[in-house]
Amino acid sequence: MRPSAIKRYVGRVTATPPDLESFVAAFAQGWALDRGPEAFIEFFEARWIDPEVVLRQPLLPTETGHDGFRRFARQAFALLPDLHIEVTEWHPHADGVSISLAYTATLGTTPISTSGTDVIRLRNNRIVRRDATLRLAPLFRAAARDRTAALHLAKWLLNIGRGHVRVARQWAARG
């Protein structure tokens, strides 16, 4: 991470608030824990996640609130248990920060590396919205090359799909 390398400003930000640098450092620290979903949840939830957070990410449903944050973390680590993410650069914008990320993990038995960006909206130094992008091609290439990776990804996608059906049925039952 290169906090001193902020050269591009988006929106009306003309200076980097000290709390934004602290947020990015904590964000990087949380992803560097490498101790699975529960440690990740414990690190982020109380201090950095707003109770009304909205999380949007590829392959997963949009999640909201602390319960949604926990679901997101558990689902991400279920697919990639050894997920490691490093902040490569970041740029402040009018109401938050864009953070470029480098991902490494193992899908099934195949090592993968990819990249993505989290666009984070902050309120009182807490995440109220996160829109993530991720280069998915390395996941699908790994699945195409390795049967174990393919089965792991397929099983994970089926479980995510079952969760969508279960939630839809719960909402329909409420009438």
C-alpha positions in Angstrom: 0.0 0.0 0.0 1.3 3.4 -0.9 -0.7 6.1 1.1 1.7 8.8 0.1 1.1 8.0 -3.6 -2.3 9.6 -3.8 -2.1 11.5 -7.0 -5.6 11.3 -8.4 -8.6 12.8 -6.7 -12.2 12.0 -7.6 -15.1 14.3 -6.8 -14.3 17.3 -4.7 -11.7 15.8 -2.4 -8.7 18.2 -2.3 -6.8 16.7 0.7 -6.6 13.3 2.3 -8.4 13.3 5.7 -6.2 11.6 8.4 -9.2 9.3 9.2 -9.3 8.1 5.6 -5.7 7.0 5.8 -6.5 5.2 9.1 -9.4 3.6 7.5 -7.4 2.3 4.5 -4.7 1.0 6.9 -7.3 -0.8 9.0 -8.9 -2.2 5.8 -5.6 -3.6 4.7 -4.9 -5.0 8.2 -8.2 -6.7 8.3 -7.7 -8.5 5.0 -4.2 -9.5 6.0 -5.4 -11.4 9.1 -5.4 -14.7 7.2 -7.4 -16.4 9.9 -10.7 -17.1 8.2 -14.2 -15.6 8.3 -14.8 -15.3 12.0 -11.6 -13.3 12.7 -12.4 -11.2 9.7 -16.0 -10.6 11.0 -14.7 -9.8 14.4 -12.1 -7.3 13.1 -14.5 -5.4 10.8 -18.0 -5.6 12.1 -18.1 -3.5 15.3 -15.6 -0.8 14.3 -15.9 -0.4 10.5 -19.3 -1.7 9.3 -22.4 0.5 9.6 -25.5 -1.4 10.8 -27.2 -0.4 7.5 -24.3 -1.3 5.2 -25.1 -2.4 1.6 -22.6 -4.8 0.1 -22.5 -5.6 -3.7 -20.0 -8.1 -5.1 -19.7 -10.5 -8.0 -21.1 -14.0 -7.8 -22.9 -13.2 -4.5 -26.2 -11.5 -3.7 -26.3 -8.0 -2.5 -26.2 -8.1 1.3 -27.4 -5.6 3.8 -26.7 -5.0 7.5 -24.5 -6.8 9.9 -26.2 -10.2 9.2 -25.5 -9.6 5.5 -21.9 -8.7 6.2 -21.5 -12.0 8.1 -23.1 -14.0 5.3 -20.8 -12.3 2.7 -17.6 -13.1 4.8 -18.6 -16.7 5.4 -19.5 -17.2 1.7 -16.3 -15.7 0.4 -14.1 -17.8 2.7 -16.2 -20.9 1.9 -15.1 -20.6 -1.7 -11.6 -19.5 -1.0 -10.6 -20.6 2.6 -7.0 -19.3 2.2 -8.1 -16.0 0.7 -5.4 -13.3 1.1 -6.0 -9.7 -0.1 -3.5 -6.9 -0.3 -4.2 -3.2 -0.9 -2.2 -2.1 -4.0 -3.4 1.5 -4.1 -6.2 3.8 -3.1 -7.8 7.0 -4.1 -10.1 9.2 -2.0 -13.4 10.4 -3.5 -16.1 12.8 -2.3 -17.8 10.4 0.1 -15.3 7.6 0.6 -12.5 5.7 -1.1 -11.7 3.4 -4.0 -9.3 0.7 -3.0 -7.5 -1.5 -5.6 -6.8 -5.0 -4.4 -4.7 -8.0 -5.3 -6.2 -11.4 -4.4 -4.4 -14.7 -3.9 -6.1 -18.0 -2.9 -6.6 -21.6 -3.8 -9.7 -22.8 -5.6 -9.9 -26.5 -5.0 -6.3 -27.4 -5.4 -5.4 -24.7 -7.9 -3.6 -21.5 -6.9 -5.2 -18.3 -8.3 -4.4 -14.7 -8.3 -6.6 -11.9 -9.5 -7.4 -8.2 -8.9 -10.4 -6.0 -8.1 -11.6 -2.8 -6.7 -13.8 -1.9 -3.8 -15.6 1.4 -4.1 -16.5 2.3 -0.5 -18.8 5.0 0.7 -18.1 6.0 4.3 -20.2 7.8 7.0 -18.5 8.6 10.3 -15.5 6.4 9.1 -17.8 3.3 8.8 -18.7 1.5 5.6 -22.3 2.2 4.5 -21.9 0.9 1.0 -19.3 -1.3 -0.8 -19.4 -2.0 -4.5 -16.8 -4.6 -5.4 -15.5 -5.6 -8.8 -13.4 -8.6 -9.4 -11.6 -10.1 -12.4 -13.4 -13.5 -12.5 -11.5 -15.0 -15.4 -8.8 -16.6 -13.2 -11.5 -18.4 -11.2 -13.1 -19.8 -14.3 -9.8 -20.7 -15.9 -8.8 -22.6 -12.7 -12.1 -24.4 -12.9 -11.6 -25.3 -16.5 -8.1 -26.7 -15.9 -8.7 -28.6 -12.6 -11.6 -30.9 -11.9 -11.3 -30.3 -8.1 -11.5 -26.5 -8.6 -14.5 -27.0 -10.9 -16.3 -29.2 -8.4 -15.6 -26.8 -5.6 -16.8 -23.8 -7.5 -20.0 -25.6 -8.7 -20.8 -26.8 -5.2 -20.3 -23.3 -3.8 -22.5 -21.8 -6.5 -25.2 -24.3 -5.8 -25.1 -23.5 -2.1 -25.4 -19.8 -2.9 -28.3 -20.5 -5.2 -30.1 -22.5 -2.5 -29.7 -19.6 -0.1 -31.4 -17.3 -2.7 -34.3 -19.7 -3.0 -34.6 -20.0 0.8 -34.7 -16.2 1.3 -37.2 -15.8 -1.6 -39.5 -18.4 0.0 -39.2 -16.7 3.4 -40.2 -13.3 1.9 -43.0 -14.9 -0.1 -44.4 -16.5 3.1 -44.6 -13.1 4.8 -47.2 -12.2 2.2 
